[in-house]
Amino acid sequence: MIKKATQEDFEQIKSIMDNCVHPSWSVTVLKTAIEDKNNCFFVSTYNSDIDGYICLETCIDEASLSSIAVLPEKRNKGIASALIETAFIECKKRGINRCLLEVEETNLPALKLYEKKGFRQISIRANYYGESGAVIMERMI
Ligand SMILES: CC(C)(COP(=O)(O)OP(=O)(O)OC[C@H]1O[C@@H](n2cnc3c(N)ncnc32)[C@H](O)[C@@H]1OP(=O)(O)O)[C@@H](O)C(=O)NCCC(=O)NCCS
């Protein structure tokens, strides 16, 4: 099941983020992101345990996919795809028509996920993550 994130979900989201995303967000940044009405923040749950989340920041008619992660043992089951689809339905309701993201060029699972969900590469920022670059991707909603 996918639902909007609330502060009650904070501990589980933080734990997934700390395990899966580098660098993770601070307590304050994550709490603010869950609270911020301009964000589309969703979690995926199974038996009330959270196994994945997505956060999109939105501004007027544009969104930026700022973080997505799924627990390692729950990957390759379509959870991230479902989170992206749910977030895009919410974006569309809000009149948002474009989504941008950046992903480390070595992160093949994420690159493949985004390509499969219709994102296309629009530029590369060399050495954005130290030795490796960032791929900037776009998808119209
Ligand atoms: C990237 C991530 C969110 C994908 O989550 P997921 O729930 O496993 O993704 P899905 O099951 O929805 O996969 C959808 C598609 O992505 C691609 N994909 C996912 N994992 C992949 C892998 N390990 N290798 C290659 N392609 C992969 C496939 O095309 C897959 O479609 P398919 O199953 O029909 O082949 C997950 O690997 C993760 O949490 N990674 C760590 C955090 C991270 O890197 N976040 C992105 C930062 S920009």
The ligand as an ORCA input file, in Angstrom:
! r2SCAN-3c Opt
* xyz 0 1
  C      16.848      2.518     -7.258
  C      15.832      1.831     -6.351
  C      14.970      2.908     -5.663
  C      14.923      0.906     -7.219
  O      13.896      0.369     -6.382
  P      13.098     -0.965     -6.783
  O      11.857     -1.014     -5.949
  O      13.992     -2.129     -6.722
  O      12.717     -0.677     -8.315
  P      11.603     -1.454     -9.178
  O      11.423     -2.839     -8.652
  O      10.394     -0.590     -9.309
  O      12.368     -1.570    -10.590
  C      11.877     -0.947    -11.752
  C      12.913     -1.077    -12.850
  O      14.160     -0.499    -12.456
  C      15.245     -1.242    -13.011
  N      16.054     -1.805    -11.938
  C      15.768     -1.845    -10.621
  N      16.800     -2.428     -9.926
  C      17.737     -2.750    -10.854
  C      19.023     -3.353    -10.788
  N      19.545     -3.765     -9.597
  N      19.727     -3.514    -11.942
  C      19.220     -3.111    -13.126
  N      17.992     -2.518    -13.256
  C      17.265     -2.352    -12.139
  C      14.623     -2.320    -13.874
  O      14.452     -1.801    -15.182
  C      13.262     -2.503    -13.230
  O      12.304     -2.978    -14.100
  P      12.113     -4.585    -14.317
  O      11.902     -5.156    -12.936
  O      10.910     -4.694    -15.175
  O      13.363     -5.064    -14.947
  C      16.547      0.924     -5.280
  O      17.514      0.115     -5.938
  C      17.224      1.704     -4.167
  O      16.620      2.008     -3.133
  N      18.510      2.041     -4.345
  C      19.265      2.792     -3.310
  C      18.817      4.227     -3.221
  C      19.041      4.943     -4.542
  O      19.997      4.710     -5.260
  N      18.113      5.885     -4.845
  C      18.188      6.690     -6.053
  C      19.121      7.826     -5.831
  S      19.045      8.939     -7.208
*
